[in-house]
């Protein structure tokens, strides 16, 4: 009887937390035209009990970031390189940061270069216990860097600021899809916990 309960527990926890375990630091949109202005959204989930207190993102060569959206209880600092180009941005929590069941979004705006092909966003996530998780690997790595594929330039937003609104709308649409996936993962975890409690109650009743 105890062995059956243990096996059921392992199965349900595996199903319930599979979606959460695959959560990564990502940058939206995943696809954008060359030469366009875009709002990029950095989504950061916490994956351990310690809170996320700092997030650093290296800016790819193929994009010029110029603006950042203020975020309550967070500050940001930028690092500049040649020709005054922003090469990285670091957000730091002024409060408790992002807890184990939380995620945060950090937004910035910029223009993709006309000759860009791919934007690889290397991110460094720091927890309150001092651990730094480096999201810098290849797409098939355990900790991959988020990638934005750059498509052929379109008439809208090529070389001017008129593409910003359409880019932002596309980013928002993709963000909603990501939120739905996170919500689904949390719902599965809750359902698994409920099924587990019910199963244990039934086993005890039969015993």
Secondary structure, DSSP 8 states (H G I E B T S, - for coil): -HHHHHHHHHHHHHHHHHHHHT---EEE-SEEETT-EEEEEEEEE--SSS-EEEEEEE--TTEEEEEE---TTEEEEEEE-GGG-EEEEEEEESSS-B-TT-EEEEEEEEEE-TT--EEEEEEEEEETTS-EEEE-B-TTSTTB-EEEEEE---STTSSSGGGHHHHHHHHHHHHHHHHHHHHHHHHHHHHHHHHHHHHHHHHHHH-
